[in-house]
Amino acid sequence: GEAKTTAADVIWDLSANSNTISVIRDSGAITNLVELLSHGSEEAKLNVSGAFSQLSYSESGRMALADAGA
């Protein structure tokens, strides 16, 4: 619900900082975000899309997305 949507928004914000990408990757958050794309609200999907977009700007972010199956 709302907590997952908020969490996706926080991860979106954190993903703008290249220093946090390894933390996001190691936490397993990307796998949870992939799940939200299938079963989350429209707002959650928007936040996940923003986080994935932000992560895709850096090579380490793209690798983290690929490793998580995103």
mmCIF file as Biopython writes it, N, C-alpha, C and O atoms, coordinates in Angstrom:
data_model
#
loop_
_atom_site.group_PDB
_atom_site.id
_atom_site.type_symbol
_atom_site.label_atom_id
_atom_site.label_alt_id
_atom_site.label_comp_id
_atom_site.label_asym_id
_atom_site.label_entity_id
_atom_site.label_seq_id
_atom_site.pdbx_PDB_ins_code
_atom_site.Cartn_x
_atom_site.Cartn_y
_atom_site.Cartn_z
_atom_site.occupancy
_atom_site.B_iso_or_equiv
_atom_site.auth_seq_id
_atom_site.auth_asym_id
_atom_site.pdbx_PDB_model_num
ATOM 1   N N  . GLY A ? 1  ? 0.769  -1.167 0.000   1.0 0.0 1  A 1 
ATOM 2   C CA . GLY A ? 1  ? 0.000  0.000  0.000   1.0 0.0 1  A 1 
ATOM 3   C C  . GLY A ? 1  ? 0.829  1.257  0.000   1.0 0.0 1  A 1 
ATOM 4   O O  . GLY A ? 1  ? 1.804  1.407  -0.736  1.0 0.0 1  A 1 
ATOM 5   N N  . GLU A ? 2  ? 0.403  2.137  0.844   1.0 0.0 2  A 1 
ATOM 6   C CA . GLU A ? 2  ? 1.006  3.469  0.905   1.0 0.0 2  A 1 
ATOM 7   C C  . GLU A ? 2  ? 2.466  3.432  1.351   1.0 0.0 2  A 1 
ATOM 8   O O  . GLU A ? 2  ? 3.281  4.221  0.873   1.0 0.0 2  A 1 
ATOM 9   N N  . ALA A ? 3  ? 2.798  2.518  2.265   1.0 0.0 3  A 1 
ATOM 10  C CA . ALA A ? 3  ? 4.184  2.422  2.742   1.0 0.0 3  A 1 
ATOM 11  C C  . ALA A ? 3  ? 5.122  2.019  1.610   1.0 0.0 3  A 1 
ATOM 12  O O  . ALA A ? 3  ? 6.230  2.545  1.506   1.0 0.0 3  A 1 
ATOM 13  N N  . LYS A ? 4  ? 4.688  1.093  0.765   1.0 0.0 4  A 1 
ATOM 14  C CA . LYS A ? 4  ? 5.521  0.660  -0.356  1.0 0.0 4  A 1 
ATOM 15  C C  . LYS A ? 4  ? 5.688  1.789  -1.368  1.0 0.0 4  A 1 
ATOM 16  O O  . LYS A ? 4  ? 6.760  1.956  -1.948  1.0 0.0 4  A 1 
ATOM 17  N N  . THR A ? 5  ? 4.629  2.559  -1.577  1.0 0.0 5  A 1 
ATOM 18  C CA . THR A ? 5  ? 4.697  3.692  -2.491  1.0 0.0 5  A 1 
ATOM 19  C C  . THR A ? 5  ? 5.690  4.727  -1.966  1.0 0.0 5  A 1 
ATOM 20  O O  . THR A ? 5  ? 6.490  5.274  -2.725  1.0 0.0 5  A 1 
ATOM 21  N N  . THR A ? 6  ? 5.629  4.987  -0.670  1.0 0.0 6  A 1 
ATOM 22  C CA . THR A ? 6  ? 6.554  5.936  -0.048  1.0 0.0 6  A 1 
ATOM 23  C C  . THR A ? 6  ? 7.979  5.414  -0.114  1.0 0.0 6  A 1 
ATOM 24  O O  . THR A ? 6  ? 8.908  6.175  -0.383  1.0 0.0 6  A 1 
ATOM 25  N N  . ALA A ? 7  ? 8.159  4.120  0.131   1.0 0.0 7  A 1 
ATOM 26  C CA . ALA A ? 7  ? 9.493  3.533  0.062   1.0 0.0 7  A 1 
ATOM 27  C C  . ALA A ? 7  ? 10.076 3.662  -1.348  1.0 0.0 7  A 1 
ATOM 28  O O  . ALA A ? 7  ? 11.255 3.976  -1.509  1.0 0.0 7  A 1 
ATOM 29  N N  . ALA A ? 8  ? 9.250  3.418  -2.362  1.0 0.0 8  A 1 
ATOM 30  C CA . ALA A ? 8  ? 9.710  3.564  -3.748  1.0 0.0 8  A 1 
ATOM 31  C C  . ALA A ? 8  ? 10.116 5.007  -4.019  1.0 0.0 8  A 1 
ATOM 32  O O  . ALA A ? 8  ? 11.086 5.254  -4.736  1.0 0.0 8  A 1 
ATOM 33  N N  . ASP A ? 9  ? 9.390  5.954  -3.455  1.0 0.0 9  A 1 
ATOM 34  C CA . ASP A ? 9  ? 9.723  7.373  -3.622  1.0 0.0 9  A 1 
ATOM 35  C C  . ASP A ? 9  ? 11.062 7.696  -2.962  1.0 0.0 9  A 1 
ATOM 36  O O  . ASP A ? 9  ? 11.873 8.435  -3.520  1.0 0.0 9  A 1 
ATOM 37  N N  . VAL A ? 10 ? 11.288 7.141  -1.776  1.0 0.0 10 A 1 
ATOM 38  C CA . VAL A ? 10 ? 12.558 7.365  -1.067  1.0 0.0 10 A 1 
ATOM 39  C C  . VAL A ? 10 ? 13.717 6.767  -1.866  1.0 0.0 10 A 1 
ATOM 40  O O  . VAL A ? 10 ? 14.773 7.386  -1.992  1.0 0.0 10 A 1 
ATOM 41  N N  . ILE A ? 11 ? 13.515 5.569  -2.402  1.0 0.0 11 A 1 
ATOM 42  C CA . ILE A ? 11 ? 14.573 4.941  -3.201  1.0 0.0 11 A 1 
ATOM 43  C C  . ILE A ? 11 ? 14.840 5.764  -4.451  1.0 0.0 11 A 1 
ATOM 44  O O  . ILE A ? 11 ? 15.988 5.885  -4.880  1.0 0.0 11 A 1 
ATOM 45  N N  . TRP A ? 12 ? 13.794 6.330  -5.039  1.0 0.0 12 A 1 
ATOM 46  C CA . TRP A ? 12 ? 13.965 7.218  -6.194  1.0 0.0 12 A 1 
ATOM 47  C C  . TRP A ? 12 ? 14.890 8.374  -5.804  1.0 0.0 12 A 1 
ATOM 48  O O  . TRP A ? 12 ? 15.829 8.704  -6.529  1.0 0.0 12 A 1 
ATOM 49  N N  . ASP A ? 13 ? 14.610 8.980  -4.649  1.0 0.0 13 A 1 
ATOM 50  C CA . ASP A ? 13 ? 15.448 10.093 -4.186  1.0 0.0 13 A 1 
ATOM 51  C C  . ASP A ? 13 ? 16.888 9.643  -3.936  1.0 0.0 13 A 1 
ATOM 52  O O  . ASP A ? 13 ? 17.835 10.320 -4.336  1.0 0.0 13 A 1 
ATOM 53  N N  . LEU A ? 14 ? 17.043 8.512  -3.281  1.0 0.0 14 A 1 
ATOM 54  C CA . LEU A ? 14 ? 18.376 8.006  -2.965  1.0 0.0 14 A 1 
ATOM 55  C C  . LEU A ? 14 ? 19.160 7.624  -4.218  1.0 0.0 14 A 1 
ATOM 56  O O  . LEU A ? 14 ? 20.385 7.744  -4.248  1.0 0.0 14 A 1 
ATOM 57  N N  . SER A ? 15 ? 18.464 7.170  -5.237  1.0 0.0 15 A 1 
ATOM 58  C CA . SER A ? 15 ? 19.141 6.699  -6.443  1.0 0.0 15 A 1 
ATOM 59  C C  . SER A ? 15 ? 19.802 7.836  -7.219  1.0 0.0 15 A 1 
ATOM 60  O O  . SER A ? 15 ? 20.602 7.584  -8.120  1.0 0.0 15 A 1 
ATOM 61  N N  . ALA A ? 16 ? 19.482 9.059  -6.884  1.0 0.0 16 A 1 
ATOM 62  C CA . ALA A ? 16 ? 20.112 10.206 -7.533  1.0 0.0 16 A 1 
ATOM 63  C C  . ALA A ? 16 ? 21.562 10.375 -7.080  1.0 0.0 16 A 1 
ATOM 64  O O  . ALA A ? 16 ? 22.340 11.068 -7.735  1.0 0.0 16 A 1 
ATOM 65  N N  . ASN A ? 17 ? 21.924 9.750  -5.972  1.0 0.0 17 A 1 
ATOM 66  C CA . ASN A ? 17 ? 23.275 9.846  -5.422  1.0 0.0 17 A 1 
ATOM 67  C C  . ASN A ? 17 ? 24.030 8.569  -5.757  1.0 0.0 17 A 1 
ATOM 68  O O  . ASN A ? 17 ? 23.669 7.498  -5.270  1.0 0.0 17 A 1 
ATOM 69  N N  . SER A ? 18 ? 25.056 8.660  -6.567  1.0 0.0 18 A 1 
ATOM 70  C CA . SER A ? 18 ? 25.787 7.467  -7.001  1.0 0.0 18 A 1 
ATOM 71  C C  . SER A ? 18 ? 26.403 6.702  -5.831  1.0 0.0 18 A 1 
ATOM 72  O O  . SER A ? 18 ? 26.679 5.508  -5.956  1.0 0.0 18 A 1 
ATOM 73  N N  . ASN A ? 19 ? 26.620 7.362  -4.710  1.0 0.0 19 A 1 
ATOM 74  C CA . ASN A ? 19 ? 27.187 6.688  -3.543  1.0 0.0 19 A 1 
ATOM 75  C C  . ASN A ? 19 ? 26.211 5.730  -2.875  1.0 0.0 19 A 1 
ATOM 76  O O  . ASN A ? 19 ? 26.625 4.867  -2.101  1.0 0.0 19 A 1 
ATOM 77  N N  . THR A ? 20 ? 24.935 5.869  -3.161  1.0 0.0 20 A 1 
ATOM 78  C CA . THR A ? 20 ? 23.938 5.003  -2.515  1.0 0.0 20 A 1 
ATOM 79  C C  . THR A ? 20 ? 23.522 3.825  -3.388  1.0 0.0 20 A 1 
ATOM 80  O O  . THR A ? 20 ? 22.756 2.972  -2.938  1.0 0.0 20 A 1 
ATOM 81  N N  . ILE A ? 21 ? 24.005 3.760  -4.615  1.0 0.0 21 A 1 
ATOM 82  C CA . ILE A ? 21 ? 23.580 2.682  -5.518  1.0 0.0 21 A 1 
ATOM 83  C C  . ILE A ? 21 ? 23.948 1.318  -4.950  1.0 0.0 21 A 1 
ATOM 84  O O  . ILE A ? 21 ? 23.143 0.389  -5.016  1.0 0.0 21 A 1 
ATOM 85  N N  . SER A ? 22 ? 25.140 1.180  -4.397  1.0 0.0 22 A 1 
ATOM 86  C CA . SER A ? 22 ? 25.528 -0.120 -3.840  1.0 0.0 22 A 1 
ATOM 87  C C  . SER A ? 22 ? 24.652 -0.494 -2.653  1.0 0.0 22 A 1 
ATOM 88  O O  . SER A ? 22 ? 24.342 -1.670 -2.462  1.0 0.0 22 A 1 
ATOM 89  N N  . VAL A ? 23 ? 24.252 0.480  -1.859  1.0 0.0 23 A 1 
ATOM 90  C CA . VAL A ? 23 ? 23.364 0.223  -0.724  1.0 0.0 23 A 1 
ATOM 91  C C  . VAL A ? 23 ? 21.997 -0.246 -1.222  1.0 0.0 23 A 1 
ATOM 92  O O  . VAL A ? 23 ? 21.421 -1.194 -0.688  1.0 0.0 23 A 1 
ATOM 93  N N  . ILE A ? 24 ? 21.491 0.426  -2.243  1.0 0.0 24 A 1 
ATOM 94  C CA . ILE A ? 24 ? 20.201 0.042  -2.823  1.0 0.0 24 A 1 
ATOM 95  C C  . ILE A ? 24 ? 20.297 -1.371 -3.386  1.0 0.0 24 A 1 
ATOM 96  O O  . ILE A ? 24 ? 19.411 -2.194 -3.156  1.0 0.0 24 A 1 
ATOM 97  N N  . ARG A ? 25 ? 21.368 -1.654 -4.120  1.0 0.0 25 A 1 
ATOM 98  C CA . ARG A ? 25 ? 21.559 -2.978 -4.702  1.0 0.0 25 A 1 
ATOM 99  C C  . ARG A ? 25 ? 21.652 -4.043 -3.614  1.0 0.0 25 A 1 
ATOM 100 O O  . ARG A ? 25 ? 20.956 -5.057 -3.676  1.0 0.0 25 A 1 
ATOM 101 N N  . ASP A ? 26 ? 22.503 -3.818 -2.627  1.0 0.0 26 A 1 
ATOM 102 C CA . ASP A ? 26 ? 22.754 -4.816 -1.589  1.0 0.0 26 A 1 
ATOM 103 C C  . ASP A ? 26 ? 21.557 -5.038 -0.671  1.0 0.0 26 A 1 
ATOM 104 O O  . ASP A ? 26 ? 21.444 -6.093 -0.046  1.0 0.0 26 A 1 
ATOM 105 N N  . SER A ? 27 ? 20.678 -4.070 -0.586  1.0 0.0 27 A 1 
ATOM 106 C CA . SER A ? 27 ? 19.510 -4.195 0.290   1.0 0.0 27 A 1 
ATOM 107 C C  . SER A ? 27 ? 18.420 -5.084 -0.305  1.0 0.0 27 A 1 
ATOM 108 O O  . SER A ? 27 ? 17.511 -5.516 0.405   1.0 0.0 27 A 1 
ATOM 109 N N  . GLY A ? 28 ? 18.510 -5.355 -1.599  1.0 0.0 28 A 1 
ATOM 110 C CA . GLY A ? 28 ? 17.461 -6.127 -2.252  1.0 0.0 28 A 1 
ATOM 111 C C  . GLY A ? 28 ? 16.277 -5.278 -2.668  1.0 0.0 28 A 1 
ATOM 112 O O  . GLY A ? 28 ? 15.248 -5.802 -3.095  1.0 0.0 28 A 1 
ATOM 113 N N  . ALA A ? 29 ? 16.419 -3.974 -2.545  1.0 0.0 29 A 1 
ATOM 114 C CA . ALA A ? 29 ? 15.296 -3.077 -2.841  1.0 0.0 29 A 1 
ATOM 115 C C  . ALA A ? 29 ? 14.862 -3.150 -4.300  1.0 0.0 29 A 1 
ATOM 116 O O  . ALA A ? 29 ? 13.676 -3.011 -4.599  1.0 0.0 29 A 1 
ATOM 117 N N  . ILE A ? 30 ? 15.806 -3.366 -5.205  1.0 0.0 30 A 1 
ATOM 118 C CA . ILE A ? 30 ? 15.441 -3.365 -6.624  1.0 0.0 30 A 1 
ATOM 119 C C  . ILE A ? 30 ? 14.482 -4.512 -6.924  1.0 0.0 30 A 1 
ATOM 120 O O  . ILE A ? 30 ? 13.540 -4.343 -7.698  1.0 0.0 30 A 1 
ATOM 121 N N  . THR A ? 31 ? 14.710 -5.665 -6.327  1.0 0.0 31 A 1 
ATOM 122 C CA . THR A ? 31 ? 13.800 -6.801 -6.509  1.0 0.0 31 A 1 
ATOM 123 C C  . THR A ? 31 ? 12.394 -6.443 -6.028  1.0 0.0 31 A 1 
ATOM 124 O O  . THR A ? 31 ? 11.405 -6.800 -6.669  1.0 0.0 31 A 1 
ATOM 125 N N  . ASN A ? 32 ? 12.309 -5.744 -4.907  1.0 0.0 32 A 1 
ATOM 126 C CA . ASN A ? 32 ? 11.008 -5.311 -4.385  1.0 0.0 32 A 1 
ATOM 127 C C  . ASN A ? 32 ? 10.358 -4.297 -5.322  1.0 0.0 32 A 1 
ATOM 128 O O  . ASN A ? 32 ? 9.139  -4.296 -5.495  1.0 0.0 32 A 1 
ATOM 129 N N  . LEU A ? 33 ? 11.175 -3.436 -5.923  1.0 0.0 33 A 1 
ATOM 130 C CA . LEU A ? 33 ? 10.627 -2.457 -6.859  1.0 0.0 33 A 1 
ATOM 131 C C  . LEU A ? 33 ? 10.079 -3.143 -8.108  1.0 0.0 33 A 1 
ATOM 132 O O  . LEU A ? 33 ? 9.048  -2.734 -8.642  1.0 0.0 33 A 1 
ATOM 133 N N  . VAL A ? 34 ? 10.768 -4.185 -8.573  1.0 0.0 34 A 1 
ATOM 134 C CA . VAL A ? 34 ? 10.269 -4.944 -9.725  1.0 0.0 34 A 1 
ATOM 135 C C  . VAL A ? 34 ? 8.885  -5.515 -9.398  1.0 0.0 34 A 1 
ATOM 136 O O  . VAL A ? 34 ? 7.982  -5.480 -10.234 1.0 0.0 34 A 1 
ATOM 137 N N  . GLU A ? 35 ? 8.729  -6.028 -8.207  1.0 0.0 35 A 1 
ATOM 138 C CA . GLU A ? 35 ? 7.434  -6.577 -7.773  1.0 0.0 35 A 1 
ATOM 139 C C  . GLU A ? 35 ? 6.350  -5.493 -7.774  1.0 0.0 35 A 1 
ATOM 140 O O  . GLU A ? 35 ? 5.207  -5.748 -8.155  1.0 0.0 35 A 1 
ATOM 141 N N  . LEU A ? 36 ? 6.721  -4.290 -7.346  1.0 0.0 36 A 1 
ATOM 142 C CA . LEU A ? 36 ? 5.750  -3.189 -7.334  1.0 0.0 36 A 1 
ATOM 143 C C  . LEU A ? 36 ? 5.274  -2.829 -8.737  1.0 0.0 36 A 1 
ATOM 144 O O  . LEU A ? 36 ? 4.140  -2.383 -8.916  1.0 0.0 36 A 1 
ATOM 145 N N  . LEU A ? 37 ? 6.137  -3.021 -9.732  1.0 0.0 37 A 1 
ATOM 146 C CA . LEU A ? 37 ? 5.717  -2.736 -11.110 1.0 0.0 37 A 1 
ATOM 147 C C  . LEU A ? 37 ? 4.562  -3.639 -11.536 1.0 0.0 37 A 1 
ATOM 148 O O  . LEU A ? 37 ? 3.722  -3.245 -12.344 1.0 0.0 37 A 1 
ATOM 149 N N  . SER A ? 38 ? 4.528  -4.836 -10.995 1.0 0.0 38 A 1 
ATOM 150 C CA . SER A ? 38 ? 3.463  -5.778 -11.351 1.0 0.0 38 A 1 
ATOM 151 C C  . SER A ? 38 ? 2.224  -5.621 -10.475 1.0 0.0 38 A 1 
ATOM 152 O O  . SER A ? 38 ? 1.096  -5.797 -10.937 1.0 0.0 38 A 1 
ATOM 153 N N  . HIS A ? 39 ? 2.447  -5.292 -9.217  1.0 0.0 39 A 1 
ATOM 154 C CA . HIS A ? 39 ? 1.324  -5.348 -8.267  1.0 0.0 39 A 1 
ATOM 155 C C  . HIS A ? 39 ? 1.082  -4.062 -7.491  1.0 0.0 39 A 1 
ATOM 156 O O  . HIS A ? 39 ? 0.243  -4.036 -6.590  1.0 0.0 39 A 1 
ATOM 157 N N  . GLY A ? 40 ? 1.798  -3.002 -7.822  1.0 0.0 40 A 1 
ATOM 158 C CA . GLY A ? 40 ? 1.648  -1.762 -7.067  1.0 0.0 40 A 1 
ATOM 159 C C  . GLY A ? 40 ? 0.591  -0.842 -7.648  1.0 0.0 40 A 1 
ATOM 160 O O  . GLY A ? 40 ? 0.054  -1.079 -8.730  1.0 0.0 40 A 1 
ATOM 161 N N  . SER A ? 41 ? 0.310  0.205  -6.906  1.0 0.0 41 A 1 
ATOM 162 C CA . SER A ? 41 ? -0.626 1.232  -7.366  1.0 0.0 41 A 1 
ATOM 163 C C  . SER A ? 41 ? 0.012  2.019  -8.501  1.0 0.0 41 A 1 
ATOM 164 O O  . SER A ? 41 ? 1.204  1.871  -8.770  1.0 0.0 41 A 1 
ATOM 165 N N  . GLU A ? 42 ? -0.765 2.841  -9.156  1.0 0.0 42 A 1 
ATOM 166 C CA . GLU A ? 42 ? -0.230 3.677  -10.236 1.0 0.0 42 A 1 
ATOM 167 C C  . GLU A ? 42 ? 0.853  4.614  -9.712  1.0 0.0 42 A 1 
ATOM 168 O O  . GLU A ? 42 ? 1.864  4.835  -10.378 1.0 0.0 42 A 1 
ATOM 169 N N  . GLU A ? 43 ? 0.640  5.163  -8.519  1.0 0.0 43 A 1 
ATOM 170 C CA . GLU A ? 43 ? 1.647  6.057  -7.932  1.0 0.0 43 A 1 
ATOM 171 C C  . GLU A ? 43 ? 2.927  5.293  -7.626  1.0 0.0 43 A 1 
ATOM 172 O O  . GLU A ? 43 ? 4.024  5.801  -7.859  1.0 0.0 43 A 1 
ATOM 173 N N  . ALA A ? 44 ? 2.796  4.075  -7.103  1.0 0.0 44 A 1 
ATOM 174 C CA . ALA A ? 44 ? 3.971  3.250  -6.819  1.0 0.0 44 A 1 
ATOM 175 C C  . ALA A ? 44 ? 4.730  2.963  -8.111  1.0 0.0 44 A 1 
ATOM 176 O O  . ALA A ? 44 ? 5.959  3.034  -8.138  1.0 0.0 44 A 1 
ATOM 177 N N  . LYS A ? 45 ? 4.008  2.641  -9.175  1.0 0.0 45 A 1 
ATOM 178 C CA . LYS A ? 45 ? 4.641  2.362  -10.467 1.0 0.0 45 A 1 
ATOM 179 C C  . LYS A ? 45 ? 5.377  3.589  -10.996 1.0 0.0 45 A 1 
ATOM 180 O O  . LYS A ? 45 ? 6.454  3.468  -11.580 1.0 0.0 45 A 1 
ATOM 181 N N  . LEU A ? 46 ? 4.803  4.753  -10.793 1.0 0.0 46 A 1 
ATOM 182 C CA . LEU A ? 46 ? 5.462  6.000  -11.196 1.0 0.0 46 A 1 
ATOM 183 C C  . LEU A ? 46 ? 6.769  6.185  -10.424 1.0 0.0 46 A 1 
ATOM 184 O O  . LEU A ? 46 ? 7.793  6.545  -11.006 1.0 0.0 46 A 1 
ATOM 185 N N  . ASN A ? 47 ? 6.730  5.938  -9.115  1.0 0.0 47 A 1 
ATOM 186 C CA . ASN A ? 47 ? 7.928  6.093  -8.290  1.0 0.0 47 A 1 
ATOM 187 C C  . ASN A ? 47 ? 8.997  5.076  -8.684  1.0 0.0 47 A 1 
ATOM 188 O O  . ASN A ? 47 ? 10.181 5.408  -8.738  1.0 0.0 47 A 1 
ATOM 189 N N  . VAL A ? 48 ? 8.582  3.844  -8.957  1.0 0.0 48 A 1 
ATOM 190 C CA . VAL A ? 48 ? 9.536  2.816  -9.382  1.0 0.0 48 A 1 
ATOM 191 C C  . VAL A ? 48 ? 10.166 3.206  -10.714 1.0 0.0 48 A 1 
ATOM 192 O O  . VAL A ? 48 ? 11.377 3.076  -10.897 1.0 0.0 48 A 1 
ATOM 193 N N  . SER A ? 49 ? 9.353  3.676  -11.629 1.0 0.0 49 A 1 
ATOM 194 C CA . SER A ? 49 ? 9.875  4.099  -12.930 1.0 0.0 49 A 1 
ATOM 195 C C  . SER A ? 49 ? 10.889 5.221  -12.772 1.0 0.0 49 A 1 
ATOM 196 O O  . SER A ? 49 ? 11.913 5.239  -13.455 1.0 0.0 49 A 1 
ATOM 197 N N  . GLY A ? 50 ? 10.607 6.148  -11.881 1.0 0.0 50 A 1 
ATOM 198 C CA . GLY A ? 50 ? 11.546 7.232  -11.613 1.0 0.0 50 A 1 
ATOM 199 C C  . GLY A ? 50 ? 12.854 6.725  -11.030 1.0 0.0 50 A 1 
ATOM 200 O O  . GLY A ? 50 ? 13.934 7.170  -11.418 1.0 0.0 50 A 1 
ATOM 201 N N  . ALA A ? 51 ? 12.748 5.788  -10.092 1.0 0.0 51 A 1 
ATOM 202 C CA . ALA A ? 51 ? 13.956 5.223  -9.486  1.0 0.0 51 A 1 
ATOM 203 C C  . ALA A ? 51 ? 14.775 4.477  -10.531 1.0 0.0 51 A 1 
ATOM 204 O O  . ALA A ? 51 ? 15.995 4.632  -10.590 1.0 0.0 51 A 1 
ATOM 205 N N  . PHE A ? 52 ? 14.115 3.668  -11.357 1.0 0.0 52 A 1 
ATOM 206 C CA . PHE A ? 52 ? 14.831 2.920  -12.388 1.0 0.0 52 A 1 
ATOM 207 C C  . PHE A ? 52 ? 15.465 3.861  -13.406 1.0 0.0 52 A 1 
ATOM 208 O O  . PHE A ? 52 ? 16.583 3.626  -13.864 1.0 0.0 52 A 1 
ATOM 209 N N  . SER A ? 53 ? 14.761 4.911  -13.751 1.0 0.0 53 A 1 
ATOM 210 C CA . SER A ? 53 ? 15.310 5.891  -14.679 1.0 0.0 53 A 1 
ATOM 211 C C  . SER A ? 53 ? 16.564 6.530  -14.088 1.0 0.0 53 A 1 
ATOM 212 O O  . SER A ? 53 ? 17.584 6.660  -14.765 1.0 0.0 53 A 1 
ATOM 213 N N  . GLN A ? 54 ? 16.477 6.921  -12.834 1.0 0.0 54 A 1 
ATOM 214 C CA . GLN A ? 54 ? 17.611 7.553  -12.158 1.0 0.0 54 A 1 
ATOM 215 C C  . GLN A ? 54 ? 18.780 6.581  -12.068 1.0 0.0 54 A 1 
ATOM 216 O O  . GLN A ? 54 ? 19.923 6.963  -12.318 1.0 0.0 54 A 1 
ATOM 217 N N  . LEU A ? 55 ? 18.504 5.327  -11.713 1.0 0.0 55 A 1 
ATOM 218 C CA . LEU A ? 55 ? 19.564 4.327  -11.594 1.0 0.0 55 A 1 
ATOM 219 C C  . LEU A ? 55 ? 20.241 4.055  -12.937 1.0 0.0 55 A 1 
ATOM 220 O O  . LEU A ? 55 ? 21.430 3.742  -12.986 1.0 0.0 55 A 1 
ATOM 221 N N  . SER A ? 56 ? 19.489 4.175  -14.009 1.0 0.0 56 A 1 
ATOM 222 C CA . SER A ? 56 ? 20.037 3.834  -15.326 1.0 0.0 56 A 1 
ATOM 223 C C  . SER A ? 56 ? 21.053 4.847  -15.845 1.0 0.0 56 A 1 
ATOM 224 O O  . SER A ? 56 ? 21.712 4.596  -16.854 1.0 0.0 56 A 1 
ATOM 225 N N  . TYR A ? 57 ? 21.188 5.990  -15.167 1.0 0.0 57 A 1 
ATOM 226 C CA . TYR A ? 57 ? 22.152 7.000  -15.610 1.0 0.0 57 A 1 
ATOM 227 C C  . TYR A ? 57 ? 23.598 6.570  -15.411 1.0 0.0 57 A 1 
ATOM 228 O O  . TYR A ? 57 ? 24.484 7.019  -16.138 1.0 0.0 57 A 1 
ATOM 229 N N  . SER A ? 58 ? 23.846 5.708  -14.436 1.0 0.0 58 A 1 
ATOM 230 C CA . SER A ? 58 ? 25.220 5.299  -14.168 1.0 0.0 58 A 1 
ATOM 231 C C  . SER A ? 58 ? 25.418 3.827  -14.510 1.0 0.0 58 A 1 
ATOM 232 O O  . SER A ? 58 ? 24.479 3.031  -14.483 1.0 0.0 58 A 1 
ATOM 233 N N  . GLU A ? 59 ? 26.652 3.490  -14.829 1.0 0.0 59 A 1 
ATOM 234 C CA . GLU A ? 59 ? 26.947 2.098  -15.169 1.0 0.0 59 A 1 
ATOM 235 C C  . GLU A ? 59 ? 26.670 1.174  -13.988 1.0 0.0 59 A 1 
ATOM 236 O O  . GLU A ? 59 ? 26.119 0.089  -14.168 1.0 0.0 59 A 1 
ATOM 237 N N  . SER A ? 60 ? 27.044 1.592  -12.789 1.0 0.0 60 A 1 
ATOM 238 C CA . SER A ? 60 ? 26.805 0.738  -11.621 1.0 0.0 60 A 1 
ATOM 239 C C  . SER A ? 60 ? 25.309 0.572  -11.363 1.0 0.0 60 A 1 
ATOM 240 O O  . SER A ? 60 ? 24.865 -0.489 -10.923 1.0 0.0 60 A 1 
ATOM 241 N N  . GLY A ? 61 ? 24.543 1.611  -11.635 1.0 0.0 61 A 1 
ATOM 242 C CA . GLY A ? 61 ? 23.087 1.510  -11.492 1.0 0.0 61 A 1 
ATOM 243 C C  . GLY A ? 61 ? 22.495 0.555  -12.511 1.0 0.0 61 A 1 
ATOM 244 O O  . GLY A ? 61 ? 21.624 -0.250 -12.181 1.0 0.0 61 A 1 
ATOM 245 N N  . ARG A ? 62 ? 22.968 0.642  -13.756 1.0 0.0 62 A 1 
ATOM 246 C CA . ARG A ? 62 ? 22.486 -0.272 -14.804 1.0 0.0 62 A 1 
ATOM 247 C C  . ARG A ? 62 ? 22.838 -1.713 -14.464 1.0 0.0 62 A 1 
ATOM 248 O O  . ARG A ? 62 ? 22.037 -2.621 -14.686 1.0 0.0 62 A 1 
ATOM 249 N N  . MET A ? 63 ? 24.032 -1.923 -13.927 1.0 0.0 63 A 1 
ATOM 250 C CA . MET A ? 63 ? 24.442 -3.275 -13.535 1.0 0.0 63 A 1 
ATOM 251 C C  . MET A ? 63 ? 23.573 -3.789 -12.391 1.0 0.0 63 A 1 
ATOM 252 O O  . MET A ? 63 ? 23.190 -4.959 -12.378 1.0 0.0 63 A 1 
ATOM 253 N N  . ALA A ? 64 ? 23.263 -2.924 -11.440 1.0 0.0 64 A 1 
ATOM 254 C CA . ALA A ? 64 ? 22.411 -3.328 -10.313 1.0 0.0 64 A 1 
ATOM 255 C C  . ALA A ? 64 ? 21.014 -3.701 -10.805 1.0 0.0 64 A 1 
ATOM 256 O O  . ALA A ? 64 ? 20.424 -4.677 -10.341 1.0 0.0 64 A 1 
ATOM 257 N N  . LEU A ? 65 ? 20.489 -2.917 -11.750 1.0 0.0 65 A 1 
ATOM 258 C CA . LEU A ? 65 ? 19.177 -3.224 -12.326 1.0 0.0 65 A 1 
ATOM 259 C C  . LEU A ? 65 ? 19.210 -4.562 -13.052 1.0 0.0 65 A 1 
ATOM 260 O O  . LEU A ? 65 ? 18.313 -5.387 -12.880 1.0 0.0 65 A 1 
ATOM 261 N N  . ALA A ? 66 ? 20.227 -4.776 -13.852 1.0 0.0 66 A 1 
ATOM 262 C CA . ALA A ? 66 ? 20.333 -6.028 -14.595 1.0 0.0 66 A 1 
ATOM 263 C C  . ALA A ? 66 ? 20.480 -7.223 -13.658 1.0 0.0 66 A 1 
ATOM 264 O O  . ALA A ? 66 ? 19.856 -8.263 -13.869 1.0 0.0 66 A 1 
ATOM 265 N N  . ASP A ? 67 ? 21.299 -7.074 -12.633 1.0 0.0 67 A 1 
ATOM 266 C CA . ASP A ? 67 ? 21.507 -8.162 -11.678 1.0 0.0 67 A 1 
ATOM 267 C C  . ASP A ? 67 ? 20.224 -8.547 -10.954 1.0 0.0 67 A 1 
ATOM 268 O O  . ASP A ? 67 ? 20.045 -9.703 -10.569 1.0 0.0 67 A 1 
ATOM 269 N N  . ALA A ? 68 ? 19.339 -7.582 -10.771 1.0 0.0 68 A 1 
ATOM 270 C CA . ALA A ? 68 ? 18.070 -7.837 -10.070 1.0 0.0 68 A 1 
ATOM 271 C C  . ALA A ? 68 ? 16.970 -8.273 -11.034 1.0 0.0 68 A 1 
ATOM 272 O O  . ALA A ? 68 ? 15.848 -8.547 -10.609 1.0 0.0 68 A 1 
ATOM 273 N N  . GLY A ? 69 ? 17.278 -8.337 -12.315 1.0 0.0 69 A 1 
ATOM 274 C CA . GLY A ? 69 ? 16.287 -8.779 -13.283 1.0 0.0 69 A 1 
ATOM 275 C C  . GLY A ? 69 ? 15.332 -7.696 -13.733 1.0 0.0 69 A 1 
ATOM 276 O O  . GLY A ? 69 ? 14.260 -7.982 -14.265 1.0 0.0 69 A 1 
ATOM 277 N N  . ALA A ? 70 ? 15.727 -6.445 -13.517 1.0 0.0 70 A 1 
ATOM 278 C CA . ALA A ? 70 ? 14.853 -5.331 -13.910 1.0 0.0 70 A 1 
ATOM 279 C C  . ALA A ? 70 ? 15.044 -5.001 -15.381 1.0 0.0 70 A 1 
ATOM 280 O O  . ALA A ? 70 ? 14.396 -4.092 -15.899 1.0 0.0 70 A 1 
#
